[in-house]
């Protein structure tokens, strides 16, 4: 299963450079170890002013813009323990897939 999700550009950069190897997500999907996460960079409307000119590959969406940059990960671990996670949230351990 491939889960397609959006990720704020601030957190996307940390995923991209490898310093962040996890995602905190709403538990609104049936995530399973071995599934894939396609993470799309998203810039919310109020933060789009970081660019003086919007690149051609940006696509407007409800609430902001997709940059067109996407990363693929395999879910290696799921933390779903109420002692450590807010209700309705999970932490996904990720391994980057080389495409």
SEBANU-888659 format. One record per residue: x, y, z of N, C-alpha, C, O in turn; residue number from 0; residue in one letter. Coordinates in pm, 1 decimal. Layout:
N
@n.px->X; n.py->Y; n.pz->Z; ca.px->X; ca.py->Y; ca.pz->Z; c.px->X; c.py->Y; c.pz->Z; o.px->X; o.py->Y; o.pz->Z; num->NUM; residu->A
...
END
This chain:
99
@n.px->85.9; n.py->-117.8; n.pz->0.0; ca.px->0.0; ca.py->0.0; ca.pz->0.0; c.px->89.8; c.py->123.2; c.pz->0.0; o.px->189.0; o.py->128.9; o.pz->72.6; num->0; residu->X
@n.px->54.0; n.py->221.4; n.pz->-82.0; ca.px->124.4; ca.py->349.8; ca.pz->-84.2; c.px->29.1; c.py->456.5; c.pz->-30.1; o.px->-80.4; o.py->476.0; o.pz->-82.6; num->1; residu->X
@n.px->72.1; n.py->524.3; n.pz->74.3; ca.px->-3.6; ca.py->634.1; ca.pz->134.0; c.px->57.6; c.py->765.1; c.pz->85.8; o.px->175.9; o.py->790.0; o.pz->108.8; num->2; residu->X
@n.px->-20.8; n.py->848.2; n.pz->19.9; ca.px->26.9; ca.py->977.4; ca.pz->-28.8; c.px->-13.5; c.py->1084.3; c.pz->71.4; o.px->-131.5; o.py->1100.2; o.pz->102.6; num->3; residu->X
@n.px->86.3; n.py->1158.2; n.pz->122.0; ca.px->60.9; ca.py->1259.5; ca.pz->224.3; c.px->134.0; c.py->1388.7; c.pz->188.0; o.px->230.6; o.py->1387.8; o.pz->111.7; num->4; residu->X
@n.px->85.9; n.py->1499.7; n.pz->244.2; ca.px->156.6; ca.py->1625.6; ca.pz->226.5; c.px->235.9; c.py->1655.9; c.pz->353.1; o.px->201.0; o.py->1611.6; o.pz->462.5; num->5; residu->X
@n.px->343.7; n.py->1732.7; n.pz->335.5; ca.px->432.2; ca.py->1764.6; ca.pz->447.1; c.px->474.8; c.py->1910.5; c.pz->434.4; o.px->520.0; o.py->1953.2; o.pz->328.2; num->6; residu->X
@n.px->460.6; n.py->1986.3; n.pz->541.6; ca.px->502.8; ca.py->2125.2; ca.pz->544.3; c.px->649.9; c.py->2134.7; c.pz->503.8; o.px->731.7; o.py->2052.6; o.pz->545.4; num->7; residu->X
@n.px->682.6; n.py->2234.2; n.pz->423.5; ca.px->818.4; ca.py->2249.1; ca.pz->369.9; c.px->924.9; c.py->2253.6; c.pz->478.9; o.px->1037.4; o.py->2209.5; o.pz->455.7; num->8; residu->X
@n.px->892.1; n.py->2306.1; n.pz->598.3; ca.px->989.3; ca.py->2313.4; ca.pz->708.3; c.px->1034.6; c.py->2173.7; c.pz->750.5; o.px->1152.2; o.py->2152.0; o.pz->779.5; num->9; residu->X
@n.px->941.3; n.py->2080.2; n.pz->753.6; ca.px->972.4; ca.py->1943.8; ca.pz->795.3; c.px->1021.2; c.py->1859.8; c.pz->678.0; o.px->1097.8; o.py->1765.1; o.pz->696.2; num->10; residu->X
@n.px->976.7; n.py->1894.8; n.pz->557.6; ca.px->1017.3; ca.py->1822.2; ca.pz->436.8; c.px->1168.5; c.py->1830.9; c.pz->417.5; o.px->1232.0; o.py->1731.9; o.pz->381.2; num->11; residu->X
@n.px->1225.8; n.py->1946.8; n.pz->441.1; ca.px->1370.6; ca.py->1964.9; ca.pz->423.3; c.px->1450.0; c.py->1870.9; c.pz->514.1; o.px->1552.0; o.py->1815.8; o.pz->472.6; num->12; residu->X
@n.px->1403.2; n.py->1852.7; n.pz->638.2; ca.px->1471.8; ca.py->1762.5; ca.pz->731.1; c.px->1459.3; c.py->1616.6; c.pz->685.4; o.px->1552.2; o.py->1537.9; o.pz->703.7; num->13; residu->X
@n.px->1346.0; n.py->1581.0; n.pz->626.7; ca.px->1331.9; ca.py->1447.3; ca.pz->568.2; c.px->1428.2; c.py->1431.8; c.pz->451.6; o.px->1496.9; o.py->1330.5; o.pz->438.9; num->14; residu->X
@n.px->1431.9; n.py->1533.4; n.pz->367.0; ca.px->1511.7; ca.py->1529.0; ca.pz->245.2; c.px->1661.2; c.py->1513.8; c.pz->274.6; o.px->1731.1; o.py->1438.8; o.pz->206.4; num->15; residu->X
@n.px->1709.6; n.py->1585.3; n.pz->376.3; ca.px->1853.0; ca.py->1576.5; ca.pz->405.6; c.px->1887.8; c.py->1461.3; c.pz->500.0; o.px->2004.6; o.py->1441.4; o.pz->533.5; num->16; residu->X
@n.px->1786.1; n.py->1385.4; n.pz->542.9; ca.px->1810.9; ca.py->1264.8; ca.pz->622.3; c.px->1820.4; c.py->1284.7; c.pz->771.9; o.px->1842.0; o.py->1187.6; o.pz->844.3; num->17; residu->X
@n.px->1805.0; n.py->1407.3; n.pz->821.8; ca.px->1813.2; ca.py->1428.7; ca.pz->966.3; c.px->1685.1; c.py->1386.9; c.pz->1038.0; o.px->1686.7; o.py->1362.3; o.pz->1158.6; num->18; residu->X
@n.px->1575.2; n.py->1378.9; n.pz->965.1; ca.px->1447.2; ca.py->1334.3; ca.pz->1022.2; c.px->1411.7; c.py->1200.6; c.pz->958.4; o.px->1399.3; o.py->1191.2; o.pz->836.3; num->19; residu->X
@n.px->1395.6; n.py->1098.9; n.pz->1039.5; ca.px->1368.1; ca.py->963.9; ca.pz->989.0; c.px->1234.8; c.py->909.8; c.pz->1039.7; o.px->1214.8; o.py->788.7; o.pz->1049.1; num->20; residu->X
@n.px->1144.6; n.py->1001.3; n.pz->1071.9; ca.px->1013.8; ca.py->962.6; ca.pz->1124.6; c.px->910.3; c.py->1065.0; c.pz->1080.9; o.px->945.0; o.py->1175.2; o.pz->1038.2; num->21; residu->X
@n.px->784.4; n.py->1028.7; n.pz->1091.6; ca.px->673.8; ca.py->1120.0; ca.pz->1065.6; c.px->571.3; c.py->1101.8; c.pz->1175.7; o.px->539.1; o.py->988.8; o.pz->1212.4; num->22; residu->X
@n.px->519.7; n.py->1211.5; n.pz->1228.8; ca.px->408.3; ca.py->1209.9; ca.pz->1322.9; c.px->283.9; c.py->1239.4; c.pz->1239.8; o.px->273.1; o.py->1345.7; o.pz->1178.7; num->23; residu->X
@n.px->191.3; n.py->1146.1; n.pz->1237.7; ca.px->74.3; ca.py->1158.2; ca.pz->1150.8; c.px->-53.2; c.py->1130.8; c.pz->1228.6; o.px->-52.4; o.py->1063.4; o.pz->1331.6; num->24; residu->X
@n.px->-163.6; n.py->1185.4; n.pz->1176.2; ca.px->-294.7; ca.py->1147.3; ca.pz->1229.6; c.px->-316.2; c.py->1000.0; c.pz->1198.2; o.px->-273.4; o.py->950.0; o.pz->1094.1; num->25; residu->X
@n.px->-381.9; n.py->933.1; n.pz->1288.4; ca.px->-412.1; ca.py->791.1; ca.pz->1268.7; c.px->-545.4; c.py->780.8; c.pz->1192.3; o.px->-644.9; o.py->728.6; o.pz->1242.5; num->26; residu->X
@n.px->-542.4; n.py->833.1; n.pz->1068.5; ca.px->-663.4; ca.py->835.5; ca.pz->986.7; c.px->-654.3; c.py->738.6; c.pz->869.4; o.px->-739.6; o.py->738.2; o.pz->780.6; num->27; residu->X
@n.px->-549.6; n.py->656.6; n.pz->870.6; ca.px->-528.6; ca.py->555.2; ca.pz->766.8; c.px->-483.1; c.py->426.4; c.pz->834.1; o.px->-441.2; o.py->426.7; o.pz->949.8; num->28; residu->X
@n.px->-491.7; n.py->318.8; n.pz->761.5; ca.px->-448.6; ca.py->189.4; ca.pz->816.0; c.px->-301.6; c.py->166.5; c.pz->783.6; o.px->-267.8; o.py->79.6; o.pz->703.2; num->29; residu->X
@n.px->-213.7; n.py->245.3; n.pz->847.0; ca.px->-70.0; ca.py->230.4; ca.pz->825.2; c.px->-24.8; c.py->93.7; c.pz->875.6; o.px->-68.5; o.py->47.6; o.pz->981.0; num->30; residu->X
@n.px->62.4; n.py->30.2; n.pz->799.6; ca.px->119.9; ca.py->-98.2; ca.pz->839.5; c.px->269.3; c.py->-96.8; c.pz->807.8; o.px->312.5; o.py->-33.9; o.pz->711.2; num->31; residu->X
@n.px->347.7; n.py->-166.6; n.pz->890.0; ca.px->489.6; ca.py->-182.5; ca.pz->861.4; c.px->501.9; c.py->-250.2; c.pz->725.2; o.px->434.0; o.py->-349.0; o.pz->697.2; num->32; residu->X
@n.px->589.5; n.py->-195.7; n.pz->641.1; ca.px->606.3; ca.py->-247.7; ca.pz->505.9; c.px->533.7; c.py->-165.0; c.pz->400.8; o.px->565.5; o.py->-174.0; o.pz->282.2; num->33; residu->X
@n.px->435.9; n.py->-84.1; n.pz->443.3; ca.px->368.6; ca.py->6.9; ca.pz->350.9; c.px->466.4; c.py->117.8; c.pz->311.1; o.px->573.2; o.py->133.4; o.pz->370.2; num->34; residu->X
@n.px->426.7; n.py->193.8; n.pz->209.6; ca.px->508.3; ca.py->304.7; ca.pz->161.7; c.px->438.5; c.py->437.2; c.pz->187.9; o.px->315.8; o.py->446.6; o.pz->189.6; num->35; residu->X
@n.px->521.2; n.py->539.1; n.pz->208.4; ca.px->471.4; ca.py->673.8; ca.pz->232.6; c.px->532.5; c.py->764.7; c.pz->125.4; o.px->653.8; o.py->785.1; o.pz->122.2; num->36; residu->X
@n.px->447.4; n.py->818.9; n.pz->38.1; ca.px->490.6; ca.py->916.6; ca.pz->-62.5; c.px->464.8; c.py->1053.6; c.pz->-2.2; o.px->349.8; o.py->1094.5; o.pz->14.1; num->37; residu->X
@n.px->571.7; n.py->1124.3; n.pz->30.7; ca.px->562.7; ca.py->1251.2; ca.pz->102.6; c.px->582.4; c.py->1366.8; c.pz->3.8; o.px->687.3; o.py->1378.2; o.pz->-59.6; num->38; residu->X
@n.px->480.8; n.py->1451.7; n.pz->-8.2; ca.px->482.7; ca.py->1564.7; ca.pz->-100.7; c.px->504.9; c.py->1695.0; c.pz->-25.9; o.px->436.2; o.py->1723.6; o.pz->72.2; num->39; residu->X
@n.px->602.1; n.py->1774.6; n.pz->-72.8; ca.px->630.5; ca.py->1902.7; ca.pz->-8.9; c.px->513.8; c.py->1999.6; c.pz->-32.1; o.px->464.3; o.py->2012.9; o.pz->-144.0; num->40; residu->X
@n.px->470.7; n.py->2066.9; n.pz->75.5; ca.px->356.1; ca.py->2157.0; ca.pz->72.0; c.px->392.5; c.py->2288.0; c.pz->140.5; o.px->451.9; o.py->2288.1; o.pz->248.3; num->41; residu->X
@n.px->356.5; n.py->2399.7; n.pz->77.6; ca.px->379.9; ca.py->2531.3; ca.pz->135.5; c.px->243.8; c.py->2595.6; c.pz->160.4; o.px->173.6; o.py->2629.4; o.pz->65.1; num->42; residu->X
@n.px->205.0; n.py->2613.1; n.pz->288.3; ca.px->75.4; ca.py->2674.4; ca.pz->319.5; c.px->66.3; c.py->2817.3; c.pz->266.6; o.px->167.5; o.py->2886.0; o.pz->253.7; num->43; residu->X
@n.px->-56.4; n.py->2861.5; n.pz->236.0; ca.px->-81.2; ca.py->2994.9; ca.pz->180.7; c.px->-8.4; c.py->3105.5; c.pz->256.2; o.px->55.6; o.py->3190.0; o.pz->193.5; num->44; residu->X
@n.px->-16.2; n.py->3107.3; n.pz->385.8; ca.px->43.4; ca.py->3214.0; ca.pz->465.6; c.px->194.9; c.py->3214.0; c.pz->466.1; o.px->256.5; o.py->3308.9; o.pz->514.7; num->45; residu->X
@n.px->256.8; n.py->3108.0; n.pz->412.2; ca.px->402.6; ca.py->3098.6; ca.pz->414.2; c.px->463.9; c.py->3101.3; c.pz->274.7; o.px->585.0; o.py->3085.1; o.pz->260.2; num->46; residu->X
@n.px->382.2; n.py->3121.4; n.pz->172.8; ca.px->431.3; ca.py->3118.2; ca.pz->35.2; c.px->520.4; c.py->3238.3; c.pz->4.3; o.px->591.4; o.py->3238.4; o.pz->-96.3; num->47; residu->X
@n.px->517.2; n.py->3340.7; n.pz->90.1; ca.px->598.5; ca.py->3460.2; ca.pz->66.9; c.px->748.1; c.py->3434.9; c.pz->85.0; o.px->827.7; o.py->3527.6; o.pz->70.3; num->48; residu->X
@n.px->788.5; n.py->3310.5; n.pz->116.7; ca.px->930.8; ca.py->3278.0; ca.pz->123.1; c.px->992.1; c.py->3280.6; c.pz->-17.0; o.px->1114.2; o.py->3282.3; o.pz->-32.6; num->49; residu->X
@n.px->905.3; n.py->3280.9; n.pz->-118.7; ca.px->950.4; ca.py->3286.9; ca.pz->-257.8; c.px->913.9; c.py->3423.2; c.pz->-315.7; o.px->800.6; o.py->3468.9; o.pz->-300.6; num->50; residu->X
@n.px->1009.9; n.py->3488.4; n.pz->-382.0; ca.px->978.4; ca.py->3615.3; ca.pz->-447.8; c.px->900.0; c.py->3589.5; c.pz->-576.4; o.px->814.2; o.py->3668.9; o.pz->-615.0; num->51; residu->X
@n.px->930.5; n.py->3477.4; n.pz->-641.9; ca.px->859.2; ca.py->3435.2; ca.pz->-762.2; c.px->829.9; c.py->3286.9; c.pz->-747.9; o.px->918.6; o.py->3208.9; o.pz->-713.1; num->52; residu->X
@n.px->706.9; n.py->3247.7; n.pz->-774.2; ca.px->671.7; ca.py->3106.0; ca.pz->-764.2; c.px->733.2; c.py->3027.8; c.pz->-880.0; o.px->716.6; o.py->3066.0; o.pz->-995.8; num->53; residu->X
@n.px->803.5; n.py->2919.5; n.pz->-850.4; ca.px->857.0; ca.py->2835.2; ca.pz->-957.4; c.px->744.2; c.py->2778.1; c.pz->-1043.1; o.px->632.0; o.py->2762.0; o.pz->-995.3; num->54; residu->X
@n.px->773.4; n.py->2747.7; n.pz->-1168.8; ca.px->673.7; ca.py->2695.4; ca.pz->-1262.9; c.px->612.6; c.py->2563.0; c.pz->-1218.4; o.px->497.4; o.py->2534.1; o.pz->-1250.6; num->55; residu->X
@n.px->690.0; n.py->2481.4; n.pz->-1143.7; ca.px->639.4; ca.py->2349.7; ca.pz->-1106.1; c.px->544.5; c.py->2353.4; c.pz->-986.0; o.px->487.9; o.py->2250.1; o.pz->-950.4; num->56; residu->X
@n.px->525.7; n.py->2468.9; n.pz->-923.2; ca.px->432.9; ca.py->2478.5; ca.pz->-810.7; c.px->289.7; c.py->2465.6; c.pz->-859.9; o.px->252.6; o.py->2521.1; o.pz->-963.3; num->57; residu->X
@n.px->209.4; n.py->2390.8; n.pz->-783.6; ca.px->68.9; ca.py->2371.0; ca.pz->-817.7; c.px->-16.6; c.py->2413.2; c.pz->-698.6; o.px->3.2; o.py->2367.1; o.pz->-586.2; num->58; residu->X
@n.px->-112.1; n.py->2501.7; n.pz->-726.0; ca.px->-200.5; ca.py->2549.8; ca.pz->-619.9; c.px->-295.7; c.py->2438.8; c.pz->-577.8; o.px->-346.4; o.py->2362.7; o.pz->-660.2; num->59; residu->X
@n.px->-318.0; n.py->2431.9; n.pz->-448.5; ca.px->-411.7; ca.py->2335.0; ca.pz->-390.3; c.px->-488.6; c.py->2408.2; c.pz->-281.1; o.px->-457.5; o.py->2522.6; o.pz->-248.0; num->60; residu->X
@n.px->-587.6; n.py->2342.3; n.pz->-226.3; ca.px->-665.6; ca.py->2401.1; ca.pz->-118.6; c.px->-572.9; c.py->2430.2; c.pz->-0.3; o.px->-520.1; o.py->2337.6; o.pz->61.3; num->61; residu->X
@n.px->-553.3; n.py->2557.0; n.pz->31.1; ca.px->-473.8; ca.py->2594.8; ca.pz->147.4; c.px->-326.6; c.py->2618.9; c.pz->121.7; o.px->-252.2; o.py->2646.6; o.pz->215.9; num->62; residu->X
@n.px->-281.4; n.py->2609.3; n.pz->-3.9; ca.px->-140.2; ca.py->2633.3; ca.pz->-28.9; c.px->-95.1; c.py->2584.0; c.pz->-164.9; o.px->-171.9; o.py->2581.4; o.pz->-261.0; num->63; residu->X
@n.px->31.1; n.py->2544.9; n.pz->-170.6; ca.px->92.7; ca.py->2502.1; ca.pz->-295.5; c.px->176.2; c.py->2375.9; c.pz->-275.4; o.px->243.7; o.py->2360.8; o.pz->-173.6; num->64; residu->X
@n.px->171.0; n.py->2287.1; n.pz->-371.6; ca.px->262.9; ca.py->2174.0; ca.pz->-377.6; c.px->382.0; c.py->2216.9; c.pz->-462.0; o.px->364.8; o.py->2276.5; o.pz->-568.3; num->65; residu->X
@n.px->503.4; n.py->2186.5; n.pz->-414.7; ca.px->624.1; ca.py->2226.2; ca.pz->-487.5; c.px->655.9; c.py->2130.3; c.pz->-601.5; o.px->731.9; o.py->2164.9; o.pz->-691.9; num->66; residu->X
@n.px->599.0; n.py->2011.1; n.pz->-598.4; ca.px->632.2; ca.py->1908.8; ca.pz->-696.6; c.px->740.7; c.py->1815.5; c.pz->-647.9; o.px->769.6; o.py->1715.3; o.pz->-713.4; num->67; residu->X
@n.px->801.8; n.py->1846.2; n.pz->-533.5; ca.px->906.6; ca.py->1761.2; ca.pz->-476.7; c.px->841.6; c.py->1651.5; c.pz->-393.2; o.px->755.5; o.py->1679.0; o.pz->-309.7; num->68; residu->X
@n.px->882.7; n.py->1528.4; n.pz->-415.8; ca.px->822.9; ca.py->1412.9; ca.pz->-346.6; c.px->932.7; c.py->1315.2; c.pz->-307.6; o.px->1028.9; o.py->1295.2; o.pz->-381.8; num->69; residu->X
@n.px->917.4; n.py->1254.7; n.pz->-190.3; ca.px->1010.6; ca.py->1152.6; ca.pz->-141.2; c.px->931.3; c.py->1025.9; c.pz->-110.2; o.px->815.8; o.py->1032.0; o.pz->-68.1; num->70; residu->X
@n.px->995.3; n.py->911.2; n.pz->-131.7; ca.px->929.3; ca.py->783.6; ca.pz->-104.5; c.px->1000.9; c.py->712.1; c.pz->9.5; o.px->1123.5; o.py->700.2; o.pz->10.2; num->71; residu->X
@n.px->922.3; n.py->664.9; n.pz->105.4; ca.px->974.9; ca.py->594.0; ca.pz->222.6; c.px->899.3; c.py->463.5; c.pz->244.1; o.px->783.5; o.py->449.7; o.pz->204.8; num->72; residu->X
@n.px->967.4; n.py->367.9; n.pz->307.6; ca.px->902.3; ca.py->245.5; ca.pz->354.1; c.px->883.2; c.py->261.5; c.pz->503.5; o.px->974.2; o.py->305.4; o.pz->573.8; num->73; residu->X
@n.px->765.5; n.py->226.4; n.pz->552.1; ca.px->737.7; ca.py->234.0; ca.pz->696.1; c.px->804.2; c.py->114.0; c.pz->763.7; o.px->773.8; o.py->-1.1; o.pz->732.3; num->74; residu->X
@n.px->895.2; n.py->142.7; n.pz->856.8; ca.px->971.0; ca.py->37.2; ca.pz->924.1; c.px->924.8; c.py->12.6; c.pz->1067.1; o.px->954.4; o.py->-91.7; o.pz->1125.4; num->75; residu->X
@n.px->852.2; n.py->109.0; n.pz->1123.4; ca.px->809.9; ca.py->97.1; ca.pz->1263.6; c.px->689.9; c.py->187.5; c.pz->1284.8; o.px->680.6; o.py->294.2; o.pz->1224.2; num->76; residu->X
@n.px->599.0; n.py->145.7; n.pz->1369.7; ca.px->483.1; ca.py->227.9; ca.pz->1404.5; c.px->471.3; c.py->232.9; c.pz->1556.4; o.px->455.8; o.py->129.9; o.pz->1622.1; num->77; residu->X
@n.px->478.9; n.py->353.5; n.pz->1611.1; ca.px->457.4; ca.py->374.3; ca.pz->1754.8; c.px->315.1; c.py->424.2; c.pz->1771.7; o.px->280.0; o.py->533.4; o.pz->1727.1; num->78; residu->X
@n.px->234.6; n.py->342.9; n.pz->1836.5; ca.px->92.4; ca.py->371.4; ca.pz->1854.3; c.px->54.1; c.py->338.4; c.pz->1998.4; o.px->-41.1; o.py->264.4; o.pz->2023.1; num->79; residu->X
@n.px->128.7; n.py->393.7; n.pz->2091.9; ca.px->110.6; ca.py->364.6; ca.pz->2233.7; c.px->58.3; c.py->490.1; c.pz->2302.6; o.px->124.5; o.py->593.8; o.pz->2298.1; num->80; residu->X
@n.px->-59.4; n.py->483.8; n.pz->2366.6; ca.px->-118.0; ca.py->603.1; ca.pz->2428.6; c.px->-30.0; c.py->664.8; c.pz->2536.8; o.px->-49.1; o.py->780.9; o.pz->2573.2; num->81; residu->X
@n.px->65.6; n.py->589.0; n.pz->2588.3; ca.px->157.2; ca.py->644.2; ca.pz->2687.3; c.px->252.2; c.py->747.0; c.pz->2624.5; o.px->301.8; o.py->836.6; o.pz->2692.8; num->82; residu->X
@n.px->277.2; n.py->733.0; n.pz->2493.3; ca.px->373.4; ca.py->818.7; ca.pz->2425.4; c.px->314.0; c.py->903.0; c.pz->2312.4; o.px->376.5; o.py->999.8; o.pz->2269.1; num->83; residu->X
@n.px->195.9; n.py->868.5; n.pz->2264.4; ca.px->134.1; ca.py->939.4; ca.pz->2151.1; c.px->1.3; c.py->1000.4; c.pz->2194.1; o.px->-74.5; o.py->940.3; o.pz->2270.3; num->84; residu->X
@n.px->-25.6; n.py->1120.5; n.pz->2144.2; ca.px->-157.1; ca.py->1180.4; ca.pz->2165.5; c.px->-262.7; c.py->1090.4; c.pz->2103.6; o.px->-235.6; o.py->1015.5; o.pz->2009.8; num->85; residu->X
@n.px->-382.5; n.py->1099.1; n.pz->2157.4; ca.px->-493.6; ca.py->1021.9; ca.pz->2104.1; c.px->-514.4; c.py->1055.8; c.pz->1956.7; o.px->-522.9; o.py->1172.9; o.pz->1919.8; num->86; residu->X
@n.px->-522.3; n.py->953.9; n.pz->1874.1; ca.px->-546.4; ca.py->974.1; ca.pz->1731.9; c.px->-421.9; c.py->1000.6; c.pz->1649.6; o.px->-432.1; o.py->1033.9; o.pz->1531.5; num->87; residu->X
@n.px->-303.5; n.py->986.2; n.pz->1710.1; ca.px->-177.8; ca.py->1012.5; ca.pz->1640.1; c.px->-87.8; c.py->888.3; c.pz->1643.9; o.px->-99.9; o.py->804.5; o.pz->1733.4; num->88; residu->X
@n.px->1.9; n.py->877.7; n.pz->1546.0; ca.px->102.3; ca.py->771.0; ca.pz->1542.4; c.px->236.0; c.py->832.1; c.pz->1501.0; o.px->240.8; o.py->937.9; o.pz->1438.3; num->89; residu->X
@n.px->343.8; n.py->763.6; n.pz->1537.1; ca.px->477.6; ca.py->800.3; ca.pz->1490.9; c.px->524.1; c.py->687.6; c.pz->1399.0; o.px->525.9; o.py->570.8; o.pz->1437.9; num->90; residu->X
@n.px->561.3; n.py->724.4; n.pz->1277.2; ca.px->604.6; ca.py->625.8; ca.pz->1178.2; c.px->756.3; c.py->633.6; c.pz->1162.6; o.px->810.5; o.py->740.0; o.pz->1132.6; num->91; residu->X
@n.px->824.4; n.py->521.2; n.pz->1183.1; ca.px->967.7; ca.py->512.5; ca.pz->1153.0; c.px->980.5; c.py->488.0; c.pz->1003.4; o.px->907.4; o.py->406.9; o.pz->946.6; num->92; residu->X
@n.px->1075.0; n.py->559.5; n.pz->938.9; ca.px->1084.4; ca.py->556.4; ca.pz->793.8; c.px->1223.9; c.py->520.4; c.pz->743.6; o.px->1324.9; o.py->557.6; o.pz->803.4; num->93; residu->X
@n.px->1227.0; n.py->447.3; n.pz->632.5; ca.px->1353.7; ca.py->420.5; ca.pz->560.2; c.px->1333.8; c.py->473.0; c.pz->418.4; o.px->1237.7; o.py->436.7; o.pz->350.5; num->94; residu->X
@n.px->1424.8; n.py->557.7; n.pz->375.1; ca.px->1411.3; ca.py->618.6; ca.pz->241.7; c.px->1434.7; c.py->516.3; c.pz->131.8; o.px->1526.7; o.py->434.9; o.pz->139.3; num->95; residu->X
@n.px->1351.6; n.py->521.6; n.pz->31.5; ca.px->1364.1; ca.py->434.7; ca.pz->-84.9; c.px->1439.3; c.py->510.7; c.pz->-193.1; o.px->1406.7; o.py->625.5; o.pz->-223.3; num->96; residu->X
@n.px->1537.9; n.py->447.8; n.pz->-250.2; ca.px->1609.3; ca.py->508.5; ca.pz->-363.1; c.px->1533.3; c.py->473.7; c.pz->-489.4; o.px->1507.6; o.py->356.6; o.pz->-517.2; num->97; residu->X
@n.px->1498.1; n.py->573.8; n.pz->-564.5; ca.px->1418.7; ca.py->551.5; ca.pz->-686.1; c.px->1510.1; c.py->563.5; c.pz->-807.7; o.px->1464.4; o.py->548.5; o.pz->-921.0; num->98; residu->X
END
